[in-house]
C-alpha cells in the first residue's frame, strides 16, 4: 500500500521536473 503511494509520488515529481525543464527552455528561447 505505502509502496504504491510512494511510486505515484515519484511519478508526479518526475512530471513536475519535466514541466519545469520545458518552462526553462521556453524562457531561454524567448530571451
MODELLER restraints for C-alpha pairs under 7 A, 6 or more apart:
rsr = mdl.restraints
at = mdl.atoms
